[in-house]
């Protein structure tokens, strides 16, 4: 459904970029190296959301996972708590695994968050990079594609806030029923998170939703053909242009050296743990340093270094928004809080200044 330029996801133009934060609620360790209880991680996460709001950042997104190393399995419950503790920042998922959820319940939960936050909710839908939710909820991985396609179709109909008529094979049909509660003043801002395939880009453009690219490796400029494909497809489908965003991991500290030294051991442990699950070879310090370079996927360094890297991203891809995935494995809560503060108080104004002078 096409929306007007008043939507929260309207493009921002060539001289601006919105800055947000993403986290999966990475489960850290205490001072003695023991795993933190997930309950403690969630309470610390709420403090991080409050700080992100206080320093004026645009958005705060939490990702859904169902595994020991991440504490967020119910994003909307956390976002409802964050709504009561914040006043300006947009609150969303990063992402909601729509394939293993019910589209009607997803809409209801986010419309509730929208009400509690006075219109600040948004949802990012995706298939997820992990598959634990499929066996957990009794779904067959053989239906990976059709589950997402059918559920996205149903969600889009629910989002229109009209009586829903839908038929499919992955859940019972819906015959003219309405879904409550509706949003007060707008349609629910809905993003599609993609990992970098043309098929995912075209699906997003077909529905006219804003798109966010997860850039977690390589150089950002290699996504330019996909960004261009999205712009062309949006026009082909007759949709009003929506925001284009990217999401990448990173860490901000007073100096480049401090940022790299603080992050590296936590990045390496997480990268090798997940890499072992997926058959990747072990990572190295050389790989990490290369990714921290001017065009690499890790936004790590001093406020000036990170700001200049965001400027390059804007110049290469013309994106409207950049979300920093600020949590990285067992990186301490105190380090993340300092990173959030620097990102909001120093990186954001530096980016604005650089864009004004570009």
C-alpha angles and dihedrals in degrees: 000000000000117000133199127255089265091075116114087240099058113130114268101213137241099300100052141058126184117227124212141161133237131192138170092206091254109210108240134187133253127242091280093051096255119139113264116238111256089238090061092047090054092050091050089047090058090055089051091053091050091052092048088055093046093053092050104250118163104232145006119204131185123199127224118237136156104207140095097258095059126055102199114088098141107044096176094057090053092045091053089056090046090050089063093049100045135055112191114017121100113245123212150139125267089216135346108202096229094178092070098037137068112260093214093053091045090056093046093051094048094044086054091052088048091056094047092048096045094246102324101118127113133168129215112202124202146143092249129234092248126058104204091111092065099066090032091061096034099256128145117239087213085073093054095122101037093047092058095041095050095041092049089052091052093045090053091054092048091048091060088069093225129116106294124235113180139149129190144134102246097068139003118294121260115225113196099312124149124228124223147245099035122201115260106228111003146015117278108272103242126188131187115221114213133185098208114288123129090226092060091047093051092047090054092049091048089063093040094236126148113258134223122195119209104221104185100146141025123017126323093229091067087072092062094097090053092047089051090047090055093051092048093046093049088057092045091054092046097242128148108252115264133196122289116210140176132209124206137161121253150139133219125210134158092271137023092243094051093047092051096044093048094049105036102078092046093045091048095050093048094043093051094044093053091037091057089054091052100040098254122147120248118283125236140207088252091058091048094050091048091053089050090057123109095278101026125114097251116084096204127149147055119336090262093049093049092044092053090048090053089050089055090050090054092048094048100042107015091227123175098214141025123198118197114213092216100176115081119179112287096353104146121257091237091056091049092050091053090047091052091049093051092045092055102035102037112012095049096052091042090053091050090050093048092049092049090053097042 
